[in-house]
Amino acid sequence: MVELITSEDKLAEALAHEIGHAVGRQVVNKLLLTFTARALLKPAGENLHKSNRVIDKIILQFGGTVAMLAMLQFSRADEAQADLSGFYEMLRAGWDPHGFLKVFSHLDALEKSSRKAPIPFLSDHPATPERAAAMRRELTLVRVPAEAATGSVRFQILKSAMGLLPEPMKKTEGPEPQQP
């Protein structure tokens, strides 16, 4: 995402969106769901060696579903909530929330140019035009101060410096290294 960001207000938007996930306690909620799934599966797992049809049915019908839900990424509703929270966080922090529209315009162009291959990090987000429409609605409800930040020379220097960094190492084909 950093490579796609061409202005400081776009960076502020991306960070505000991620802060929106934290403000919405979405990570905490996912962790709680994971812990609940584990707690429900533990007694069943302890009884697996007993070849109990009831336990097998619980794992298949309930535990499997709970475990699957716990492993899902954020929902589209979570992503929409993160956009909305991020919009107001940006505004409160003194940034012009029009940065959301700039990012969505950029993402929309990327999506249109790569119709054959969906963009993985957008697969669990609402459609980009919907996200932009939601931000346009919010912009009608607020007054963006004339002095709201959109960028700085420091960001341009940072982007220039990033261009001087060596290319990242290419991922090798083959098995992933084992974690200790």
N, CA, C and O atoms as a DFTB+ gen file, in Angstrom:
720 C
 N C O
     1  1       0.824      -1.191       0.000
     2  2       0.000       0.000       0.000
     3  2       0.867       1.254       0.000
     4  3       0.508       2.255      -0.620
     5  1       2.012       1.208       0.693
     6  2       2.879       2.380       0.774
     7  2       3.326       2.814      -0.620
     8  3       3.442       4.009      -0.891
     9  1       3.576       1.848      -1.503
    10  2       3.999       2.191      -2.858
    11  2       2.897       2.913      -3.625
    12  3       3.187       3.712      -4.515
    13  1       1.640       2.643      -3.293
    14  2       0.522       3.272      -3.984
    15  2       0.256       4.689      -3.491
    16  3      -0.372       5.486      -4.188
    17  1       0.723       4.995      -2.321
    18  2       0.428       6.285      -1.704
    19  2       1.328       7.356      -2.306
    20  3       2.555       7.285      -2.229
    21  1       0.682       8.350      -2.906
    22  2       1.442       9.400      -3.584
    23  2       1.357      10.744      -2.883
    24  3       2.036      11.693      -3.277
    25  1       0.532      10.837      -1.848
    26  2       0.434      12.101      -1.119
    27  2       0.234      11.825       0.366
    28  3      -0.201      10.746       0.769
    29  1       0.559      12.818       1.150
    30  2       0.507      12.641       2.598
    31  2      -0.925      12.446       3.100
    32  3      -1.145      11.708       4.060
    33  1      -1.897      13.096       2.463
    34  2      -3.270      12.898       2.923
    35  2      -3.764      11.489       2.611
    36  3      -4.635      10.972       3.311
    37  1      -3.213      10.854       1.559
    38  2      -3.544       9.450       1.290
    39  2      -2.957       8.551       2.383
    40  3      -3.594       7.590       2.815
    41  1      -1.743       8.871       2.821
    42  2      -1.139       8.124       3.921
    43  2      -1.971       8.305       5.187
    44  3      -2.227       7.341       5.907
    45  1      -2.393       9.539       5.458
    46  2      -3.228       9.804       6.630
    47  2      -4.534       9.006       6.537
    48  3      -5.020       8.496       7.547
    49  1      -5.101       8.895       5.332
    50  2      -6.331       8.110       5.155
    51  2      -6.095       6.649       5.478
    52  3      -6.882       6.035       6.199
    53  1      -5.020       6.086       4.953
    54  2      -4.735       4.661       5.194
    55  2      -4.538       4.394       6.683
    56  3      -5.046       3.410       7.220
    57  1      -3.797       5.278       7.342
    58  2      -3.576       5.115       8.785
    59  2      -4.876       5.316       9.566
    60  3      -5.152       4.584      10.516
    61  1      -5.675       6.314       9.162
    62  2      -6.947       6.572       9.845
    63  2      -7.886       5.383       9.704
    64  3      -8.593       5.034      10.649
    65  1      -7.896       4.754       8.519
    66  2      -8.730       3.564       8.310
    67  2      -8.308       2.448       9.276
    68  3      -9.152       1.811       9.908
    69  1      -6.998       2.222       9.381
    70  2      -6.511       1.173      10.285
    71  2      -6.807       1.531      11.743
    72  3      -7.143       0.656      12.540
    73  1      -6.684       2.802      12.089
    74  2      -7.047       3.242      13.440
    75  2      -8.537       2.990      13.668
    76  3      -8.951       2.647      14.775
    77  1      -9.339       3.161      12.617
    78  2     -10.768       2.875      12.714
    79  2     -11.046       1.438      13.118
    80  3     -11.990       1.171      13.861
    81  1     -10.224       0.507      12.630
    82  2     -10.373      -0.891      13.062
    83  2     -10.113      -1.001      14.565
    84  3     -10.821      -1.720      15.271
    85  1      -9.092      -0.285      15.052
    86  2      -8.764      -0.342      16.480
    87  2      -9.854       0.316      17.313
    88  3     -10.262      -0.222      18.342
    89  1     -10.328       1.482      16.872
    90  2     -11.378       2.194      17.601
    91  2     -12.636       1.330      17.675
    92  3     -13.328       1.321      18.694
    93  1     -12.929       0.606      16.601
    94  2     -14.091      -0.274      16.566
    95  2     -13.878      -1.574      17.319
    96  3     -14.767      -2.425      17.350
    97  1     -12.712      -1.736      17.927
    98  2     -12.379      -2.937      18.694
    99  2     -12.543      -4.219      17.869
   100  3     -12.843      -5.282      18.412
   101  1     -12.345      -4.106      16.563
   102  2     -12.568      -5.242      15.685
   103  2     -11.552      -6.356      15.912
   104  3     -11.902      -7.534      15.837
   105  1     -10.309      -6.003      16.186
   106  2      -9.291      -7.023      16.448
   107  2      -9.609      -7.742      17.763
   108  3      -9.510      -8.966      17.854
   109  1      -9.992      -6.962      18.775
   110  2     -10.340      -7.552      20.074
   111  2     -11.527      -8.499      19.903
   112  3     -11.540      -9.594      20.464
   113  1     -12.516      -8.074      19.132
   114  2     -13.685      -8.934      18.912
   115  2     -13.307     -10.222      18.202
   116  3     -13.839     -11.283      18.530
   117  1     -12.398     -10.153      17.236
   118  2     -11.955     -11.364      16.548
   119  2     -11.196     -12.289      17.497
   120  3     -11.351     -13.509      17.449
   121  1     -10.365     -11.686      18.367
   122  2      -9.644     -12.496      19.348
   123  2     -10.610     -13.188      20.301
   124  3     -10.441     -14.366      20.614
   125  1     -11.618     -12.459      20.761
   126  2     -12.613     -13.063      21.652
   127  2     -13.331     -14.220      20.966
   128  3     -13.590     -15.251      21.586
   129  1     -13.649     -14.047      19.693
   130  2     -14.301     -15.122      18.943
   131  2     -13.379     -16.329      18.829
   132  3     -13.825     -17.470      18.949
   133  1     -12.096     -16.078      18.598
   134  2     -11.119     -17.171      18.516
   135  2     -11.023     -17.915      19.840
   136  3     -11.035     -19.145      19.865
   137  1     -10.926     -17.169      20.944
   138  2     -10.843     -17.802      22.261
   139  2     -12.117     -18.590      22.576
   140  3     -12.053     -19.663      23.175
   141  1     -13.266     -18.059      22.175
   142  2     -14.533     -18.762      22.391
   143  2     -14.546     -20.060      21.602
   144  3     -14.956     -21.101      22.117
   145  1     -14.097     -20.001      20.355
   146  2     -14.059     -21.205      19.522
   147  2     -13.156     -22.256      20.147
   148  3     -13.501     -23.436      20.199
   149  1     -12.000     -21.815      20.617
   150  2     -11.071     -22.774      21.249
   151  2     -11.673     -23.372      22.510
   152  3     -11.537     -24.570      22.758
   153  1     -12.341     -22.538      23.312
   154  2     -12.951     -23.030      24.547
   155  2     -14.050     -24.039      24.249
   156  3     -14.211     -25.015      24.982
   157  1     -14.809     -23.812      23.176
   158  2     -15.870     -24.747      22.809
   159  2     -15.315     -26.041      22.230
   160  3     -15.891     -27.112      22.421
   161  1     -14.206     -25.940      21.530
   162  2     -13.639     -27.135      20.901
   163  2     -12.788     -27.971      21.857
   164  3     -12.600     -29.166      21.630
   165  1     -12.275     -27.358      22.920
   166  2     -11.372     -28.082      23.824
   167  2     -12.034     -29.325      24.438
   168  3     -11.458     -30.410      24.358
   169  1     -13.237     -29.203      25.056
   170  2     -13.843     -30.421      25.621
   171  2     -14.117     -31.476      24.561
   172  3     -13.981     -32.672      24.816
   173  1     -14.504     -31.030      23.370
   174  2     -14.753     -31.997      22.303
   175  2     -13.459     -32.688      21.911
   176  3     -13.438     -33.903      21.715
   177  1     -12.386     -31.930      21.797
   178  2     -11.097     -32.495      21.434
   179  2     -10.590     -33.497      22.455
   180  3      -9.979     -34.506      22.103
   181  1     -10.848     -33.210      23.724
   182  2     -10.406     -34.124      24.790
   183  2     -11.148     -35.452      24.740
   184  3     -10.653     -36.462      25.240
   185  1     -12.327     -35.453      24.143
   186  2     -13.134     -36.673      24.089
   187  2     -13.076     -37.369      22.730
   188  3     -13.777     -38.356      22.505
   189  1     -12.250     -36.860      21.832
   190  2     -12.188     -37.446      20.493
   191  2     -11.801     -38.920      20.498
   192  3     -12.324     -39.717      19.719
   193  1     -10.898     -39.260      21.369
   194  2     -10.420     -40.649      21.379
   195  2     -11.513     -41.629      21.786
   196  3     -11.323     -42.838      21.655
   197  1     -12.649     -41.146      22.276
   198  2     -13.738     -42.012      22.732
   199  2     -14.677     -42.417      21.594
   200  3     -15.604     -43.196      21.810
   201  1     -14.443     -41.889      20.366
   202  2     -15.269     -42.206      19.203
   203  2     -16.751     -42.007      19.512
   204  3     -17.553     -42.936      19.416
   205  1     -17.087     -40.798      19.877
   206  2     -18.439     -40.453      20.279
   207  2     -19.109     -39.704      19.123
   208  3     -18.615     -38.660      18.695
   209  1     -20.227     -40.228      18.619
   210  2     -20.921     -39.605      17.492
   211  2     -21.440     -38.216      17.842
   212  3     -21.446     -37.325      16.993
   213  1     -21.870     -38.028      19.070
   214  2     -22.382     -36.720      19.487
   215  2     -21.262     -35.686      19.421
   216  3     -21.464     -34.578      18.924
   217  1     -20.085     -36.047      19.922
   218  2     -18.939     -35.136      19.887
   219  2     -18.560     -34.834      18.445
   220  3     -18.290     -33.682      18.103
   221  1     -18.537     -35.861      17.592
   222  2     -18.213     -35.652      16.181
   223  2     -19.196     -34.677      15.535
   224  3     -18.803     -33.806      14.758
   225  1     -20.479     -34.833      15.866
   226  2     -21.504     -33.964      15.298
   227  2     -21.319     -32.518      15.779
   228  3     -21.488     -31.579      15.001
   229  1     -20.975     -32.341      17.051
   230  2     -20.749     -30.993      17.594
   231  2     -19.598     -30.324      16.854
   232  3     -19.697     -29.162      16.459
   233  1     -18.515     -31.054      16.669
   234  2     -17.355     -30.489      15.979
   235  2     -17.716     -30.109      14.547
   236  3     -17.366     -29.026      14.079
   237  1     -18.419     -31.006      13.852
   238  2     -18.760     -30.733      12.462
   239  2     -19.747     -29.578      12.314
   240  3     -19.557     -28.694      11.478
   241  1     -20.799     -29.590      13.128
   242  2     -21.865     -28.610      12.935
   243  2     -21.634     -27.290      13.641
   244  3     -21.993     -26.239      13.109
   245  1     -21.047     -27.316      14.818
   246  2     -20.930     -26.077      15.578
   247  2     -19.497     -25.598      15.684
   248  3     -19.175     -24.473      15.301
   249  1     -18.657     -26.442      16.194
   250  2     -17.271     -26.047      16.409
   251  2     -16.563     -25.680      15.125
   252  3     -15.796     -24.718      15.089
   253  1     -16.815     -26.446      14.056
   254  2     -16.177     -26.139      12.785
   255  2     -16.592     -24.777      12.261
   256  3     -15.769     -24.032      11.729
   257  1     -17.860     -24.454      12.409
   258  2     -18.361     -23.158      11.954
   259  2     -17.768     -22.032      12.773
   260  3     -17.334     -21.024      12.216
   261  1     -17.742     -22.188      14.099
   262  2     -17.187     -21.148      14.965
   263  2     -15.713     -20.948      14.658
   264  3     -15.244     -19.813      14.566
   265  1     -14.980     -22.043      14.499
   266  2     -13.548     -21.934      14.186
   267  2     -13.342     -21.243      12.843
   268  3     -12.433     -20.426      12.689
   269  1     -14.194     -21.577      11.871
   270  2     -14.073     -20.943      10.562
   271  2     -14.335     -19.434      10.667
   272  3     -13.590     -18.635      10.100
   273  1     -15.382     -19.048      11.384
   274  2     -15.692     -17.627      11.554
   275  2     -14.553     -16.893      12.251
   276  3     -14.251     -15.747      11.916
   277  1     -13.930     -17.542      13.208
   278  2     -12.843     -16.906      13.955
   279  2     -11.643     -16.614      13.070
   280  3     -10.877     -15.689      13.341
   281  1     -11.477     -17.399      12.013
   282  2     -10.313     -17.209      11.151
   283  2     -10.565     -16.234      10.006
   284  3      -9.629     -15.867       9.295
   285  1     -11.803     -15.810       9.818
   286  2     -12.096     -14.883       8.728
   287  2     -11.466     -13.532       8.986
   288  3     -11.211     -13.157      10.130
   289  1     -11.219     -12.809       7.912
   290  2     -10.705     -11.450       8.047
   291  2     -11.866     -10.542       8.419
   292  3     -12.983     -11.009       8.642
   293  1     -11.595      -9.246       8.484
   294  2     -12.655      -8.304       8.789
   295  2     -13.766      -8.431       7.756
   296  3     -13.513      -8.711       6.584
   297  1     -14.994      -8.224       8.206
   298  2     -16.128      -8.261       7.287
   299  2     -16.222      -6.941       6.526
   300  3     -15.545      -5.967       6.855
   301  1     -17.063      -6.932       5.516
   302  2     -17.279      -5.683       4.775
   303  2     -17.864      -4.612       5.690
   304  3     -17.546      -3.430       5.551
   305  1     -18.722      -5.027       6.626
   306  2     -19.289      -4.061       7.590
   307  2     -18.186      -3.489       8.469
   308  3     -18.185      -2.294       8.767
   309  1     -17.233      -4.346       8.892
   310  2     -16.094      -3.862       9.687
   311  2     -15.291      -2.842       8.889
   312  3     -14.874      -1.814       9.422
   313  1     -15.077      -3.135       7.605
   314  2     -14.302      -2.233       6.760
   315  2     -15.022      -0.899       6.570
   316  3     -14.391       0.158       6.598
   317  1     -16.345      -0.948       6.376
   318  2     -17.120       0.285       6.229
   319  2     -17.072       1.099       7.522
   320  3     -16.967       2.325       7.486
   321  1     -17.149       0.406       8.671
   322  2     -17.066       1.094       9.959
   323  2     -15.677       1.720      10.132
   324  3     -15.562       2.831      10.650
   325  1     -14.630       1.022       9.704
   326  2     -13.267       1.562       9.811
   327  2     -13.115       2.805       8.930
   328  3     -12.436       3.759       9.311
   329  1     -13.746       2.793       7.753
   330  2     -13.716       3.987       6.901
   331  2     -14.367       5.164       7.619
   332  3     -13.806       6.259       7.661
   333  1     -15.538       4.939       8.177
   334  2     -16.277       6.013       8.831
   335  2     -15.529       6.534      10.061
   336  3     -15.403       7.744      10.252
   337  1     -15.039       5.621      10.885
   338  2     -14.252       6.036      12.058
   339  2     -13.000       6.782      11.620
   340  3     -12.648       7.812      12.195
   341  1     -12.333       6.258      10.603
   342  2     -11.120       6.889      10.091
   343  2     -11.388       8.276       9.543
   344  3     -10.570       9.180       9.712
   345  1     -12.525       8.455       8.887
   346  2     -12.916       9.762       8.351
   347  2     -12.938      10.795       9.478
   348  3     -12.362      11.876       9.352
   349  1     -13.607      10.453      10.574
   350  2     -13.723      11.407      11.690
   351  2     -12.417      11.544      12.463
   352  3     -12.133      12.612      13.004
   353  1     -11.616      10.479      12.523
   354  2     -10.296      10.589      13.157
   355  2      -9.418      11.547      12.357
   356  3      -8.708      12.370      12.935
   357  1      -9.464      11.443      11.047
   358  2      -8.694      12.344      10.184
   359  2      -9.111      13.789      10.427
   360  3      -8.271      14.674      10.588
   361  1     -10.400      14.008      10.450
   362  2     -10.927      15.357      10.646
   363  2     -10.501      15.916      12.005
   364  3     -10.067      17.064      12.101
   365  1     -10.628      15.096      13.058
   366  2     -10.225      15.538      14.406
   367  2      -8.727      15.805      14.501
   368  3      -8.297      16.665      15.269
   369  1      -7.933      15.073      13.724
   370  2      -6.481      15.245      13.762
   371  2      -6.010      16.413      12.894
   372  3      -4.813      16.694      12.832
   373  1      -6.939      17.093      12.226
   374  2      -6.567      18.254      11.427
   375  2      -6.242      17.952       9.980
   376  3      -5.678      18.795       9.283
   377  1      -6.592      16.748       9.514
   378  2      -6.338      16.367       8.125
   379  2      -7.609      16.521       7.311
   380  3      -8.712      16.334       7.823
   381  1      -7.451      16.858       6.062
   382  2      -8.584      16.990       5.162
   383  2      -9.064      15.586       4.780
   384  3      -8.323      14.844       4.134
   385  1     -10.297      15.205       5.169
   386  2     -10.762      13.848       4.866
   387  2     -11.067      13.603       3.395
   388  3     -11.464      12.499       3.024
   389  1     -10.885      14.629       2.541
   390  2     -10.995      14.389       1.099
   391  2      -9.933      13.377       0.655
   392  3     -10.024      12.821      -0.439
   393  1      -8.918      13.138       1.512
   394  2      -7.908      12.122       1.222
   395  2      -8.537      10.762       0.969
   396  3      -8.012       9.968       0.188
   397  1      -9.675      10.484       1.634
   398  2     -10.383       9.225       1.386
   399  2     -10.795       9.138      -0.081
   400  3     -10.622       8.101      -0.721
   401  1     -11.342      10.232      -0.608
   402  2     -11.789      10.215      -2.000
   403  2     -10.622      10.041      -2.955
   404  3     -10.760       9.386      -3.988
   405  1      -9.469      10.623      -2.621
   406  2      -8.281      10.458      -3.463
   407  2      -7.842       8.993      -3.485
   408  3      -7.514       8.450      -4.539
   409  1      -7.840       8.363      -2.311
   410  2      -7.439       6.953      -2.242
   411  2      -8.439       6.092      -3.010
   412  3      -8.044       5.216      -3.779
   413  1      -9.733       6.341      -2.803
   414  2     -10.741       5.533      -3.486
   415  2     -10.686       5.721      -4.997
   416  3     -10.911       4.769      -5.745
   417  1     -10.394       6.918      -5.449
   418  2     -10.242       7.166      -6.878
   419  2      -9.061       6.354      -7.426
   420  3      -9.148       5.757      -8.499
   421  1      -7.967       6.346      -6.675
   422  2      -6.777       5.587      -7.076
   423  2      -7.081       4.082      -7.086
   424  3      -6.715       3.380      -8.028
   425  1      -7.755       3.589      -6.031
   426  2      -8.088       2.166      -5.959
   427  2      -9.051       1.775      -7.081
   428  3      -8.919       0.702      -7.671
   429  1     -10.013       2.641      -7.374
   430  2     -10.963       2.373      -8.441
   431  2     -10.234       2.224      -9.780
   432  3     -10.539       1.323     -10.561
   433  1      -9.281       3.103     -10.036
   434  2      -8.495       3.014     -11.278
   435  2      -7.695       1.711     -11.311
   436  3      -7.603       1.063     -12.353
   437  1      -7.115       1.328     -10.164
   438  2      -6.370       0.062     -10.105
   439  2      -7.275      -1.127     -10.387
   440  3      -6.913      -2.033     -11.137
   441  1      -8.445      -1.114      -9.783
   442  2      -9.391      -2.219      -9.983
   443  2      -9.821      -2.312     -11.448
   444  3      -9.914      -3.406     -12.004
   445  1     -10.079      -1.180     -12.059
   446  2     -10.511      -1.186     -13.462
   447  2      -9.400      -1.665     -14.383
   448  3      -9.667      -2.315     -15.394
   449  1      -8.157      -1.350     -14.040
   450  2      -7.040      -1.762     -14.894
   451  2      -6.651      -3.223     -14.688
   452  3      -5.939      -3.792     -15.515
   453  1      -7.104      -3.834     -13.604
   454  2      -6.739      -5.237     -13.338
   455  2      -7.983      -6.101     -13.170
   456  3      -8.041      -6.927     -12.259
   457  1      -8.956      -5.927     -14.016
   458  2     -10.224      -6.670     -13.920
   459  2     -10.014      -8.182     -13.928
   460  3     -10.782      -8.919     -13.310
   461  1      -9.007      -8.633     -14.605
   462  2      -8.781     -10.072     -14.700
   463  2      -8.263     -10.659     -13.393
   464  3      -8.532     -11.819     -13.083
   465  1      -7.527      -9.867     -12.630
   466  2      -6.951     -10.353     -11.379
   467  2      -7.411      -9.444     -10.233
   468  3      -6.962      -8.302     -10.130
   469  1      -8.305      -9.946      -9.373
   470  2      -8.771      -9.108      -8.275
   471  2      -7.613      -8.715      -7.353
   472  3      -6.641      -9.455      -7.197
   473  1      -7.742      -7.549      -6.756
   474  2      -6.708      -7.060      -5.847
   475  2      -6.959      -7.698      -4.474
   476  3      -7.971      -7.407      -3.836
   477  1      -6.045      -8.566      -4.015
   478  2      -6.297      -9.362      -2.811
   479  2      -6.685      -8.546      -1.574
   480  3      -7.613      -8.929      -0.861
   481  1      -5.999      -7.437      -1.303
   482  2      -6.294      -6.727      -0.056
   483  2      -7.635      -5.991      -0.105
   484  3      -8.062      -5.434       0.906
   485  1      -8.301      -5.980      -1.251
   486  2      -9.620      -5.347      -1.337
   487  2     -10.756      -6.364      -1.334
   488  3     -11.925      -5.976      -1.339
   489  1     -10.438      -7.646      -1.328
   490  2     -11.466      -8.675      -1.473
   491  2     -12.487      -8.672      -0.337
   492  3     -13.632      -9.077      -0.542
   493  1     -12.098      -8.227       0.847
   494  2     -13.045      -8.222       1.962
   495  2     -13.575      -6.823       2.270
   496  3     -14.213      -6.615       3.302
   497  1     -13.313      -5.863       1.380
   498  2     -13.792      -4.488       1.549
   499  2     -15.055      -4.281       0.703
   500  3     -15.251      -4.967      -0.301
   501  1     -15.907      -3.337       1.110
   502  2     -17.030      -2.997       0.237
   503  2     -16.501      -2.494      -1.107
   504  3     -15.331      -2.128      -1.222
   505  1     -17.361      -2.477      -2.112
   506  2     -16.956      -1.987      -3.433
   507  2     -16.459      -0.553      -3.303
   508  3     -17.041       0.255      -2.579
   509  1     -15.388      -0.249      -4.004
   510  2     -14.766       1.075      -3.902
   511  2     -15.742       2.211      -4.210
   512  3     -15.738       3.203      -3.481
   513  1     -16.585       2.123      -5.257
   514  2     -17.536       3.214      -5.492
   515  2     -18.497       3.430      -4.311
   516  3     -18.865       4.566      -4.012
   517  1     -18.900       2.344      -3.645
   518  2     -19.759       2.463      -2.458
   519  2     -19.024       3.191      -1.331
   520  3     -19.597       4.039      -0.647
   521  1     -17.763       2.852      -1.153
   522  2     -16.972       3.493      -0.103
   523  2     -16.828       4.988      -0.386
   524  3     -16.939       5.812       0.522
   525  1     -16.580       5.331      -1.654
   526  2     -16.438       6.743      -2.025
   527  2     -17.761       7.485      -1.814
   528  3     -17.766       8.618      -1.334
   529  1     -18.875       6.852      -2.170
   530  2     -20.192       7.486      -1.983
   531  2     -20.459       7.745      -0.497
   532  3     -21.008       8.784      -0.132
   533  1     -20.070       6.799       0.350
   534  2     -20.267       6.978       1.793
   535  2     -19.446       8.165       2.307
   536  3     -19.917       8.930       3.150
   537  1     -18.225       8.317       1.801
   538  2     -17.394       9.446       2.233
   539  2     -17.945      10.769       1.701
   540  3     -17.881      11.789       2.387
   541  1     -18.484      10.755       0.485
   542  2     -19.100      11.983      -0.056
   543  2     -20.289      12.406       0.801
   544  3     -20.489      13.594       1.054
   545  1     -21.082      11.417       1.248
   546  2     -22.208      11.727       2.145
   547  2     -21.705      12.364       3.428
   548  3     -22.267      13.356       3.891
   549  1     -20.642      11.800       4.010
   550  2     -20.103      12.352       5.256
   551  2     -19.579      13.766       5.047
   552  3     -19.730      14.625       5.915
   553  1     -18.967      14.003       3.902
   554  2     -18.429      15.340       3.623
   555  2     -19.528      16.403       3.569
   556  3     -19.269      17.578       3.828
   557  1     -20.756      15.990       3.232
   558  2     -21.864      16.959       3.233
   559  2     -22.313      17.291       4.652
   560  3     -23.020      18.278       4.855
   561  1     -21.919      16.489       5.631
   562  2     -22.368      16.669       7.009
   563  2     -21.376      17.435       7.880
   564  3     -21.696      17.789       9.015
   565  1     -20.184      17.693       7.364
   566  2     -19.143      18.337       8.178
   567  2     -18.598      19.570       7.458
   568  3     -18.775      19.750       6.254
   569  1     -17.942      20.392       8.232
   570  2     -17.219      21.528       7.658
   571  2     -15.734      21.207       7.789
   572  3     -15.219      21.057       8.897
   573  1     -15.064      21.104       6.673
   574  2     -13.627      20.845       6.683
   575  2     -12.926      22.199       6.785
   576  3     -13.091      23.046       5.906
   577  1     -12.150      22.412       7.842
   578  2     -11.461      23.697       7.986
   579  2     -10.541      23.981       6.796
   580  3      -9.930      23.072       6.235
   581  1     -10.456      25.242       6.430
   582  2      -9.605      25.643       5.303
   583  2      -8.148      25.260       5.544
   584  3      -7.411      24.985       4.597
   585  1      -7.734      25.242       6.810
   586  2      -6.336      24.929       7.134
   587  2      -6.085      23.428       7.328
   588  3      -4.997      23.038       7.754
   589  1      -7.086      22.576       7.019
   590  2      -6.894      21.125       7.163
   591  2      -5.714      20.686       6.295
   592  3      -5.589      21.088       5.138
   593  1      -4.865      19.865       6.872
   594  2      -3.629      19.437       6.202
   595  2      -3.919      18.500       5.036
   596  3      -4.842      17.688       5.084
   597  1      -3.117      18.631       3.999
   598  2      -3.177      17.707       2.862
   599  2      -1.810      17.138       2.519
   600  3      -1.724      16.106       1.855
   601  1      -0.750      17.785       2.955
   602  2       0.583      17.293       2.635
   603  2       1.663      18.206       3.165
   604  3       1.396      19.268       3.726
   605  1       2.886      17.764       2.972
   606  2       4.036      18.559       3.412
   607  2       5.253      18.193       2.569
   608  3       5.270      17.178       1.874
   609  1       6.245      19.027       2.647
   610  2       7.500      18.771       1.951
   611  2       8.171      17.532       2.549
   612  3       8.819      16.766       1.835
   613  1       8.012      17.339       3.872
   614  2       8.639      16.178       4.531
   615  2       8.179      14.866       3.896
   616  3       8.980      13.948       3.722
   617  1       6.890      14.776       3.550
   618  2       6.388      13.554       2.928
   619  2       7.036      13.332       1.568
   620  3       7.407      12.207       1.233
   621  1       7.175      14.386       0.793
   622  2       7.802      14.262      -0.523
   623  2       9.257      13.812      -0.391
   624  3       9.750      13.030      -1.204
   625  1       9.932      14.308       0.632
   626  2      11.315      13.866       0.890
   627  2      11.324      12.387       1.252
   628  3      12.169      11.630       0.776
   629  1      10.375      11.977       2.103
   630  2      10.261      10.567       2.484
   631  2      10.040       9.692       1.260
   632  3      10.700       8.664       1.107
   633  1       9.122      10.084       0.392
   634  2       8.856       9.299      -0.815
   635  2      10.103       9.221      -1.708
   636  3      10.399       8.172      -2.280
   637  1      10.817      10.322      -1.821
   638  2      12.045      10.322      -2.615
   639  2      13.077       9.392      -2.002
   640  3      13.742       8.639      -2.713
   641  1      13.209       9.444      -0.683
   642  2      14.171       8.578       0.010
   643  2      13.799       7.109      -0.161
   644  3      14.682       6.261      -0.290
   645  1      12.499       6.796      -0.164
   646  2      12.069       5.405      -0.347
   647  2      12.491       4.890      -1.720
   648  3      12.770       3.702      -1.886
   649  1      12.536       5.781      -2.693
   650  2      12.968       5.389      -4.027
   651  2      14.434       5.001      -4.085
   652  3      14.866       4.326      -5.020
   653  1      15.202       5.425      -3.089
   654  2      16.624       5.095      -3.043
   655  2      16.895       3.754      -2.363
   656  3      18.006       3.228      -2.440
   657  1      15.881       3.204      -1.700
   658  2      16.060       1.922      -1.011
   659  2      16.247       0.807      -2.031
   660  3      15.708       0.877      -3.136
   661  1      17.012      -0.223      -1.665
   662  2      17.163      -1.354      -2.590
   663  2      15.833      -2.095      -2.748
   664  3      14.971      -2.044      -1.871
   665  1      15.687      -2.771      -3.866
   666  2      14.489      -3.573      -4.116
   667  2      14.373      -4.639      -3.027
   668  3      15.394      -5.154      -2.569
   669  1      13.149      -4.986      -2.598
   670  2      12.994      -6.068      -1.625
   671  2      13.448      -7.391      -2.231
   672  3      13.385      -7.582      -3.445
   673  1      13.898      -8.290      -1.385
   674  2      14.320      -9.603      -1.865
   675  2      13.119     -10.323      -2.459
   676  3      12.012     -10.255      -1.927
   677  1      13.352     -11.008      -3.560
   678  2      12.287     -11.771      -4.202
   679  2      12.029     -13.022      -3.388
   680  3      12.954     -13.659      -2.882
   681  1      10.756     -13.361      -3.271
   682  2      10.376     -14.571      -2.559
   683  2      10.779     -15.768      -3.411
   684  3      10.473     -15.818      -4.603
   685  1      11.455     -16.719      -2.808
   686  2      11.911     -17.889      -3.549
   687  2      10.792     -18.909      -3.615
   688  3       9.967     -19.018      -2.708
   689  1      10.782     -19.648      -4.705
   690  2       9.832     -20.751      -4.842
   691  2      10.324     -21.887      -3.977
   692  3      11.529     -22.118      -3.870
   693  1       9.416     -22.580      -3.374
   694  2       9.804     -23.708      -2.545
   695  2       9.220     -23.579      -1.155
   696  3       8.442     -22.666      -0.879
   697  1       9.596     -24.497      -0.283
   698  2       8.991     -24.512       1.050
   699  2       9.412     -23.286       1.865
   700  3      10.526     -22.777       1.744
   701  1       8.477     -22.841       2.693
   702  2       8.742     -21.734       3.608
   703  2       9.703     -22.216       4.690
   704  3       9.639     -23.381       5.084
   705  1      10.591     -21.356       5.179
   706  2      11.470     -21.777       6.273
   707  2      10.642     -22.059       7.530
   708  3       9.664     -21.369       7.818
   709  1      11.050     -23.063       8.252
   710  2      10.353     -23.438       9.483
   711  2      10.653     -22.457      10.605
   712  3      11.797     -22.037      10.783
   713  1       9.624     -22.095      11.359
   714  2       9.789     -21.223      12.507
   715  2      10.303     -22.055      13.686
   716  3       9.865     -23.189      13.884
   717  1      11.238     -21.487      14.474
   718  2      11.732     -22.254      15.630
   719  2      10.683     -22.391      16.702
   720  3      10.935     -23.005      17.738
